């Protein structure tokens, strides 16, 4: 098989595997682990047959049908709901005999199955780490090795997380369904939080040698768009997608050729992706029509839009950004958001006005090991001309960060203050 064929099948699998796993999981009564194994079996069969038989006209339907035949075999072996499964099998065989396979006719809408799979992968009985790993595996189609490399975690660790997650779902008898009522809102929030975490890790890597991991950003945006298609009336889903698109529009401008970071105010804005900016702004308009502009993700998207709309750094409306951060603090009180608010205040009203706000956060336990707290304080002190104090803060920030590129940036700032 040629490289381009292998690449094409990989791309096809990323698109089709979530739908296949979702359909099989429903057929198997929510058994996500077996569903994924059977989907992988279908892929292996394709890799064996397609090089000699040729790729079918509808490869996604071929994979789905092959996987479903395996699921039916499993159901027969288990002797569960025998009559229902015999009927399904007969319909499948008759459709094949007529050479007119209609995969959709044998299923509920695939979107319903995908939505169930989303809520299962992000179920609160799982730890956040397990939710992320299982989501990227089942919905992103990523291999265990790819997930491990993306998060700089040993592959066996990721494999164990995925295995334990599947076992937990099975042992706890987690229903394969979309929650209803108040529980739906709570669970949507957890799903969005997982996608948000994946994007943030790609946008500003917490550890390793790279400032960013764009592949994670791409995967998070893809998952967000899938969720927006499944829940079109949920403003916060569109808010997260808009936020990610606006932030991702700056990815190509955030590093130099050697990988060193370029901070926001120093970026060449002609390198920002205008298509992503346009999509993000359209998402904000949709949120406005849905009446959800005050949500956690919608407010962050509005902040990102302020940056996107400024032709130059000097034209940035920092007063509006500070006001939006104040709203965000009311919606979701957080020391990290308060720190970002202080940065916006420093740009709108000067470093002295923000220093008191930052000093008020120094006792927050969650910020004790957060490199950006001394990093921000160092910047404010530097702008106030208090170079010796600024250098100490930058040196402390360099010690706290686990990202090599961020450490280099803080060390350069410290050296400049010393000079």
N, C-alpha and C positions, 0 to 999 in steps of 0.2 A: 504494500500500500504506500502511495507517495506521501510526502510530507504535507502537501496541500490537502490531500484526502483526510489524513489523520487530523489536521487542524480543523477541517470542516466538520468532522464527526465530533470533535471536542466541543466546538461551538454549538453544534446541534444538541449535544447532550446537556450543556448548560441551560439551554432553553427548555428542552422537553422533559428532563428528569424530574423537576418538581411536580409537573402535571401527572407524570406516570406514577410516581411514588404516592401522590395524593389519591389518585383513583384506586390504586392497589390497596392502600391503607383502608379505604372505605370498604372495599370488597372483603378484606380480611378482618373486619370488625375492629379497626384501629390499631392493628399490629404493625407499627411503623418499622420496626427492625426487619421483619420478614419482607415487608413491602420494598424496602430499600435493597435487600439482597436479591429479590426477584427482578427488580429494575436493572440492577447491575448484571444479572444473568442475561437479560435481553440485550444489553449493550455488548457483552462479550460475544453473543451469537451474531450480532451485526458485524462486529470486527472480524469474525471468522468467515461470514458468508458474503458480505458486500464486495470484498476485493475480487472475488471470482464471479458472483452473480450480478454485480453492479448495484449501485444504490437505487432503491425503489423511488417511484415518482413522489410518493408521500412518505419520507423516512420517519417522520414523527408518528404517523398512524401505524407504520410497520412496527416500530418499537413498542407502541402502546399495545397493539394486538398480541405481539409475542409475549410481553410481560403479563398480560391478562390471561393468556393460555396457561402460563406457569402458575398464576394465582388460582386458577380454576383447578389445576392439578392438586395444589395444596389443599384447597377446600374439599376436594373429593377424599383426599387422604384423611382429613380430619373428620369427615362425615358430619359436618356442621351445616345446618339449614339445607339438607340434602335437596329438597324439591326446588328451592330457589336457584341453587347452583346448577342443577341439571338444566333448568330453563335457560339460564344465562349461557351455559355451554352449547345448548342446541342452537340458540340464536347466533352465537359466534360461528359455529360450524356451518350453519345454513348460509350466513352472509359470505363466508369464505368460499363455499361451494358455488355460489352465484358470482364469485369474483367481484363482489360489490360491497366491500367491507365498510360499514358505517360505524366507526368507533363511538361517535357521540350518541348514537341511538341506544347504546348499551349502558350509558352512564347518566347520572345526574349531570348538570352543567359542570364542566371542569372547574370553573371559577368557584363553585361551592366546595369542591374537594380541596382546592388550593387553600381556600380560606380556613377550612378545618385544619389543614396541615400547618398553616402559620400559627394558629392558636395552640396546637399541640407542641410544636417546637419551642414556643416561648411560654410554656405553662409554668406557673409560679412554683410548682413542686420541684422544679429544677433550679440549680444555682445560675447566676448570671453567666458565669463562664461556660456552663453546660448549654444554656440557651443559645449563646453566640455560636458555639461549635456546631450544635445540632442544626441551627438555622442555616449556617453557611454550607453544611453538608447536604441537607435535604432540599433547601430552597435555592441555594446558590450553586449546587452541583459541584462544589469544590472537593478535591480529594483531601484526605487526611494530611498528606504531605503539604499541600498548598496552604491549608489552614495553619498548620504548624509554622511554616515559613513566614506567613503573613504576620503572626503574632510573636515570632521569635521564641517559640516554645518547642521543646522536643516532640517529635512525632508520636512517640509512645504515650506522652501525656495527653495529647489531643485524642488519640485513639481510645484511651481509657475514659476520657470525659464523655465521648460519644457512646461508648458501650454502656457506661453507667447511666447515662441519660435515658437510653432506650430501656434499660432494665428498670429504672425508676418508673417510667411511664407505664410499663407493663405491670409492675408490682402494685402500683397505686391505682390501677384500673382507670387511668385518665380517659374520660370519654372522648371519642373522636367526633367532636361537634363544635359548632360555633356557639359560644355562650350568649345568653340573652339578658335583657334588662340592664340593671346596674352593673352586673358582672361583666357585660360586654365592654362598657366604657373602661373599667379597670384593666381588663385584659388587653384592650387596644393600646392602652398606655404602656403596658409592659412590652408589647411587640414593637412599638415605636422606640422605646428606650433601647432595645437591643440593636435596631438598625442605626440609631443615633450613635451608639457606642462604637459600632463597626466603622461608621464614617469618620468619627473623631479620631479613632486610632490611625486611620489612613491619612487624615489631614494633618495631624500633628502627632507623630509617633512618640509614644511614651518612653521607648527604649530603642537601642540599636544604633546603627551607623547612619541611617537615612533620616532626613528631616520629615519626609512624607512617604506614604505607601499608596500611590494612586490606585492600585488595583483594588484595595479595600474600599476606597471612595466610590469607584465604579460599581462594585458589587452592592454596596449599600444603596446607591441611587437606583440600581436595577430592582432591588427588593422593594424599595419605597414606591417605585412606579407600579410594580405589580400590586402592592397593597392598595394604592390609590385607585387602581382599576377595579379592585374587589370591593372597596368601600368608598364610592364616589361622593357620598354626602357627608363624610367626616372631615371637617375643616382642618383638624390637627394633622391628619395624614397628608393633606396637601401642603400644610405648613412645613412639615419636615422635608418633603420633596423639594419645595421651593427653597428652603434654607440650604439644603445640600447642593442644589444646582447653582445657587448664587455663590456659595463658598467655593465650589469646585471650579467656577469660572476663573478663579485666580491661580489655579494649580501651576500652570506653565510659567507664571511670573514670580513664583515664590522661591525659586532657587537659581543660582548661577550655573554655568556649565560644569563647574567642579563640584556641584552639590551643596555649596554653602548657602544658607538661608538669605533671602531678601525680605526684610520686614515690610509691612503693608504700606507705610508712607513712602518707601523708597522704590516701590515696584513700578515698572513700565506698564502703564494702564492700557496701552495699545495692544499688549499681549493678553489681556483678559478676553475670555471667550464670550463674544457678544450673543451667540446663539443660546448658551446656557443662561446668560443674564436675562435674555428675552423670555425664556421658559420660566425662570424664577419669578419674574415680574408678572407674567400671566397667571402663575399660580397664586400670587398674592391677590390679584384681582378676583380670582375664583373664590378665595377665602373670604374676601369682602362680601361677595354676593351670598355666600353661605352664612354670613354673620358670625365668623369665628376669628376676627382679627385680634382678640385679646388672649389667645391661647399661648402656651409655652413656646411652641415651635413657630407659630405665626409671628410672635413678637421678635424672635431671633431672626426670622426671615426679613422682617421689616428693617431691622438693624443692618443686616447684610445688604439690603437694597439701598440704604443710605450711602454705603461705600460704593456700590455699583453705579449709582447715579452721579457720582462726583467725577468730573472729567479730570481734575487734578486733586492732589491730596489737600491743597489749600482750600478747595471748594467744599470739602466734606462738612456736612451739617452736624457738628459735634453736639450742639445743644439738643437737637432732636434725638440723637443717639443716646445722650445721657438721660433724656426723658423716657425713652423707650426702655432703657435698662432699669429705671426707677419703677416702671410698670411691671417689668419682668420680675423684679424683686418682690413685688406685692403678690404676683401669681405663684412664684416659687422662691421663697426666701432661701438664700444659699450664700455662704462666704465667697465662693468662686464667682458668682454673679455680682456680688457686692464689690469684689476686686475689679471686675470688668467695668462696673459702673464708675468706680474711682478713676480708672484710666480715661473714660469718656469725659468725666468732670475735669480732669487735668488738661485735656485738649480744649475743652470749652471755656474753662474759667482760670486755667493756669495751674502749675504744679503745687503751689502752696495750698490751694483749696482742696486738692486731692490728698495731700500728705496726711492730713488729719484723719481722713477716711481710711487710708491704708493702715495708719498706726492703730486705728481702732480694731483692725482685723488681726493684729499680730498675736492675740491671745486665742484665736480660734484653733481648736485642736486639729480640725481637718486640714488646716493650712500649714501645719508645722513642718511637714516634709514636702510642701508644694513649692517647687523651684520658682514659680512665677511671682510668689509673694515678695521675696527679696529682690527678684528681678525688676518688678514694677517699682518697688521702693527705691532701688538703686537708680532707676531712670529718673524718678522725681528728684532725688537728691542731686543727681548730676545736672539736671536742668536748673536747679536752684544754686548751682555753683559749689555745693558741699562735696567736693571731689573725694576726700579721704573716706567719708562715710559711705559714699556711693560705691567706692572700690570694694569696701568690706561686704556690702550687700551683693555685688556682682560675684564676688568670690564665693560667697555662701550659696548663691544660686547655682553656680557651676558645680559645687560639691553635691547639691541635691538632685540635679537632673540625671536621668539615666540615658538621655539621648546625646550621642556624641556631637552632633551638629549644634544642638542647643548649648552644649557645654562650651564649644568653641566660641560661640557668639558671646556668651557671658564672660569668658576669659578675655576676649578682645575688648569688651567694654571696661573690664577691670583694669587692663593694661593701659587703655586710653586715659582713664582717670588717674592712674599712677603717674603717667607721663606729664 
